[in-house]
Structure formats: C-alpha cells, structure tokens
C-alpha cells in the first residue's frame, strides 16, 4: 500500500487524503485540552532524544490484506489459545475468527466491535459500541469453541469505551478516550466507582495487565505517555515513559501487549511498534512503516506460530500483519 505522510499530519493512501485518528474532531479537541496538563503530571518520567531502533531484527509479513483504509478498519485482536485468532472489525460490526493459515473461519455480529480479550473462564469478551461519542456501549461474551458463536451482553450502558483488559479474578477494565478514569467493572456487572475515581487518568486507550499491574497508553497526551496502575491501589498510578520527545509529533498511542518481559505499544499515528521496559522506561522502535496500527498481541496457541518470536498486529488500513522478532 502506497502511503506517505504530509506535513499537516495527514496520510495519503492511493491518492485519498485521510486523517490517521479514529474520530478526528473529538480527539484533537481532547488533546488540545488534556495534552499540556497531562504532560506536566509527572516530570520524573523519561523524556529523552528520538527513540533508537531496537537491537532485535523484526520481519513484517502480511497475514491478511486490507481493503479501503478506515472503511476496512480492524481495531483489536486476541488469541483464544485453541487455534483461532479473533479480530474485531469496527467498520463491519463483527468479530472475525481466523485459522493459522489465514482462512476466515467464522464471524460474530457485534456492533462497533472494539477491545477483545480472553477471560479466565476461556470465554471471549469484546467491547461493543466503540465510539468516543456514543452512550450505548458495553461488553459482550461468546464461546470461541461453539460451532456458531452467539454474543451475549454482560455489561451495558457505558459511554465512550475503547480498550479492554481482564484480570485473573474476572474483573473488567475499560479505557475511555474522552473521559477521566479507567472503568473497573466487577464480574457480576457492577461498577467499582471508587477504583475508577482513583485511576483518574484522562484519555486512556490501550490496556494490558502484567502480574498485579495494569498498564495503559494515553492517547490524548502529546508526549505519548505510558502509565502503570497498581490493581490493588489505583491512586498510586505513575508514568512509566513518554515516547514522544517532541510533543508536536505525538505518536497517538493505541493498544499494547507484553513480550519477553517488556511492553510493546502500537503507535497509531507514527506507524510503529515501540518496545518499553516497564521497570526503567527505556524504549526503542521495534517496527516502522506500519499503516495505522491499532492493536498488537503475542501469538498464543496459534498453530506453528511461536509466542517467543511472533506478534500479530491489526491496522485501520484493514491489514493483519505478522511480526517475527529474531
């Protein structure tokens, strides 16, 4: 796909001019309001020179071709550990199940499908109604082993949800691009309002849990901030790293995963996968040249794909790509 970036931050794809954000007007407004204050929130976080390339070599292969950029937007992905890759297609309002050879096995209808994760019960959970401006979002569940998976609502009536994480006890954590506070919802569907108030970070997007820590990317922070939130004490959240030394070139951070002890974060605006050491905040660019990557996950139980070496990425271009790390 021929893609180049103009000086005004837009992309031209096959002669079409498009913005590389989900809901451009609302996000730019949020960044204008939240960026300066967020950048000043923790001056101790690393903010150095331009990110270097990682030492490991990474090879990118197209697993599934995309269609018309944005109209073929694939938003998120997750492996069920049983040989299927599940991909949320926000534009087509469905979740797609792929075999290790790239064959589309099945689809599950989900309106505005967003963050998708496997729960501790083996079920797949996916956010629906993903749009910063819609008041009618929530979470659906389906059985990935069923011949014809049927989605069922488990949480409803949430506004502006995006990313999703699930802890070992079955608690849900949902990011919101245009709101303050990461939502925590208990397994019975009730909201933990105190936890959410304590996790008072504006504009979170990608979420990932490592041990007893929740990590979040902050989409609306012009310095491209990554934050750590202790699950048992969310008020003690801290900034791990700032990945944009130049705030005028924010990376528009999206989803993330953990890989070889580090975080790997998708830079939607920069077209990068960025590797971050959660202990030190040190970072490097693992992959460049992607087309609006929105989510990245490590291959788990997916044929011959090795979780020690293989990452999968979905893009707003519609592509699914495999990244092999030496």
Beta strands, then each sheet from edge to edge (+ up, - down):
strand 1: 3-5
strand 2: 11-13
strand 3: 16-18
strand 4: 58-64
strand 5: 74-79
strand 6: 85-89
strand 7: 94-98
strand 8: 104-109
strand 9: 116-118
strand 10: 124-128
strand 11: 137-142
strand 12: 152-158
strand 13: 161-166
strand 14: 172-176
strand 15: 183-185
strand 16: 204-210
strand 17: 213-218
strand 18: 225-230
strand 19: 238-242
strand 20: 253-259
strand 21: 262-267
strand 22: 272-276
strand 23: 283-287
strand 24: 293-298
strand 25: 310-315
strand 26: 320-325
sheet 1: 1+ 2- 3+
sheet 2: 4+ 26- 25+ 24-
sheet 3: 5+ 6- 7+ 8-
sheet 4: 9+ 10- 11+ 12-
sheet 5: 13+ 14- 15+
sheet 6: 16+ 17- 18+ 19-
sheet 7: 20+ 21- 22+ 23-
end
